[in-house]
Amino acid sequence: MRHLRTNQHGTSAARQALVIVAGLILTTGLADRAAAQSGTKPPETLEIGDEPGRISTEEVVIPDGPFARQMVFFRSSEAPGTVVIHTSERFLYVVQGNNRALRYGIGVGREGFQWSGLVQVSRKAEWPDWRPPPEMIARQPYLPRFMAGGPGNPMGARALYLGSTVFRIHGTNQPETIGHAISSGCFRLANGDVIDLYARVPLGTKVVVRHGASL
């Protein structure tokens, strides 16, 4: 084994190395602080698969913070009652008029599964059944091919089907995923919030899906 030899030159080199390491730590800390102050956040690395069988009751809501259901200022030319979804913000808005909207925190599609467009609510269901599409089963082969609706169903307490697409606005039995990009293109809300939304949004409601920020 080669022994370290302590001498003046070695001590100086060690001190220089410690200074470099300390500088890197300080730089990283300052960068993190600047990101926090600017409101930005690092890319999400959350990896959570659907968990059929996990129970989440219909009373579950996001109680506080930015993803809690709340009335907010929202400037829009859309008619009252229109649903506007901003995937980059992780918010769903129900336009109220007078520059106001009811805002819900949502989970959105992961990278490669996000989309935008204009659709209508074509169908509504309470405690919907779940049939994972072939693409999802290919990624998660352990998933069931069919699961009846209920508290342990990943579709949650309610679902609003979007036009002729395979995408839906629905509840979830994983409320901790609200605010994350995690789904295969659907938009998920905590069960208590999707029940509230379900009661407000009739069939035929216009749904605008956008990637950009609010106007």
C-alpha positions in Angstrom: 0.0 0.0 0.0 1.3 3.4 -0.9 1.5 5.7 2.1 0.7 9.4 2.0 3.7 11.6 2.8 3.0 14.8 4.6 5.2 17.7 3.6 4.9 21.4 2.9 4.1 20.8 -0.8 1.6 18.1 0.0 -0.1 20.3 2.6 -0.4 23.1 0.1 -1.9 20.9 -2.5 -4.4 19.5 0.0 -5.4 23.0 1.0 -6.0 23.9 -2.6 -8.1 20.9 -3.1 -10.2 21.8 -0.1 -10.7 25.3 -1.4 -11.8 24.0 -4.8 -14.3 21.6 -3.1 -15.7 24.4 -0.9 -16.0 26.7 -3.9 -18.1 24.0 -5.7 -20.3 23.5 -2.7 -20.8 27.3 -2.4 -21.6 27.7 -6.1 -24.1 24.9 -6.0 -25.8 26.3 -3.0 -26.0 29.8 -4.6 -27.4 28.3 -7.8 -30.1 26.4 -5.8 -31.0 29.5 -3.9 -31.3 31.6 -7.1 -33.5 28.9 -8.6 -35.7 29.0 -5.6 -36.0 32.8 -5.6 -36.8 32.9 -9.3 -39.6 30.3 -8.9 -38.0 27.8 -11.2 -37.5 24.2 -10.3 -35.2 21.4 -11.6 -36.5 18.9 -14.1 -38.8 16.4 -12.6 -37.5 12.9 -12.1 -40.5 11.5 -10.4 -41.1 7.9 -11.5 -44.4 6.4 -10.1 -46.4 3.8 -11.9 -50.1 3.3 -11.6 -51.0 1.3 -8.5 -54.3 -0.6 -9.0 -55.8 -1.6 -5.7 -54.5 1.3 -3.7 -57.4 2.9 -1.9 -58.1 6.7 -2.0 -61.6 7.8 -0.9 -63.7 10.4 -2.6 -63.1 12.9 0.3 -59.4 13.4 -0.6 -58.5 16.9 -1.8 -55.3 19.0 -1.9 -55.8 21.0 1.3 -53.4 23.9 0.8 -50.6 25.3 -1.4 -50.7 26.2 -5.1 -52.5 23.0 -6.1 -55.4 23.4 -3.7 -58.7 24.3 -5.4 -59.2 28.0 -5.3 -60.6 31.0 -7.2 -57.9 33.0 -9.0 -57.4 35.9 -11.3 -57.6 34.6 -14.9 -57.7 36.8 -18.0 -59.3 34.9 -20.9 -61.5 35.5 -23.9 -63.2 32.1 -23.4 -66.8 32.0 -22.4 -67.7 31.2 -18.7 -67.9 27.5 -18.1 -65.0 26.7 -20.5 -62.3 24.4 -19.2 -58.8 25.5 -19.9 -55.8 23.2 -19.1 -52.2 24.5 -18.9 -50.0 21.4 -18.9 -46.8 23.3 -18.1 -48.4 25.0 -15.1 -50.1 21.8 -13.8 -53.4 23.6 -13.5 -57.0 23.2 -14.8 -59.2 26.3 -14.9 -63.0 26.6 -15.2 -63.6 30.1 -16.5 -66.0 32.1 -14.4 -66.0 35.4 -16.2 -64.9 38.9 -15.0 -61.3 37.7 -15.2 -61.8 35.0 -12.6 -61.5 31.2 -12.8 -61.8 28.3 -10.4 -58.4 26.6 -10.5 -57.5 23.0 -9.7 -54.1 21.3 -9.4 -53.6 18.4 -11.8 -51.2 15.8 -12.8 -50.3 15.7 -16.5 -48.7 13.6 -19.2 -45.0 12.7 -18.8 -42.5 13.8 -21.4 -43.5 12.4 -24.8 -47.2 12.1 -23.8 -48.2 15.7 -23.5 -50.6 17.2 -26.1 -52.6 20.3 -26.9 -55.8 20.9 -28.7 -59.5 21.8 -28.6 -62.0 19.1 -27.6 -65.4 18.7 -25.8 -66.5 16.7 -22.9 -68.1 13.7 -24.8 -69.0 11.5 -21.9 -69.0 11.5 -18.0 -68.8 8.5 -15.7 -68.8 8.0 -11.9 -66.2 5.5 -10.6 -65.3 4.5 -14.1 -63.9 1.2 -15.2 -60.2 1.1 -16.3 -58.9 -0.6 -19.4 -55.2 0.3 -19.8 -54.3 0.8 -23.5 -51.9 -1.6 -25.2 -49.1 1.0 -25.1 -49.4 1.3 -21.3 -49.4 -2.5 -20.8 -46.3 -2.7 -23.0 -44.5 -0.3 -20.5 -46.1 -1.8 -17.4 -46.9 -5.5 -18.2 -48.0 -6.1 -14.6 -51.1 -4.0 -15.0 -54.5 -5.7 -15.2 -56.3 -5.7 -18.6 -59.5 -4.6 -17.0 -60.4 -3.2 -13.6 -63.9 -2.4 -12.4 -64.5 1.1 -11.0 -64.1 1.7 -7.3 -61.8 3.3 -4.7 -58.9 1.1 -5.7 -59.1 2.0 -9.4 -56.4 4.4 -10.8 -59.2 6.3 -12.7 -60.5 7.5 -9.4 -64.0 8.7 -8.5 -65.0 10.5 -11.7 -64.0 10.8 -15.4 -64.7 13.3 -18.1 -63.9 11.8 -21.5 -62.4 14.2 -24.1 -64.0 14.1 -27.5 -63.0 11.0 -29.5 -59.5 10.8 -28.0 -58.3 8.2 -25.5 -57.6 10.9 -23.0 -59.7 11.9 -19.9 -59.9 14.2 -17.0 -60.2 11.8 -14.1 -59.5 11.2 -10.4 -56.7 9.2 -8.9 -55.9 6.9 -6.1 -52.4 8.5 -5.9 -53.1 12.1 -4.8 -49.4 12.7 -4.2 -48.9 12.7 -7.9 -50.8 16.0 -8.4 -48.5 18.6 -9.7 -46.3 16.1 -11.6 -45.9 15.0 -15.2 -46.6 11.4 -14.7 -49.5 10.1 -16.8 -49.9 8.7 -20.3 -51.6 11.9 -21.5 -54.7 12.1 -19.2 -55.2 14.8 -16.6 -55.7 13.7 -13.0 -57.2 15.4 -10.0 -57.5 14.3 -6.4 -60.9 12.5 -6.0 -62.6 15.3 -4.0 -61.6 17.8 -6.6 -62.7 15.8 -9.6 -66.1 15.2 -7.9 -66.4 19.0 -7.6 -65.3 19.5 -11.2 -67.7 16.8 -12.4 -70.7 18.5 -10.9 -69.7 21.9 -12.6 -68.9 20.7 -16.1 -71.8 19.4 -18.3 -71.6 17.3 -21.5 -70.5 19.3 -24.5 -68.3 21.7 -22.4 -65.4 23.2 -24.5 -62.0 22.1 -23.2 -58.9 23.9 -24.3 -55.5 22.2 -23.7 -52.5 24.4 -23.9 -48.7 24.1 -23.1 -48.0 27.7 -22.5 -48.7 30.0 -19.6 -51.9 31.8 -18.9 -52.6 34.9 -21.0 
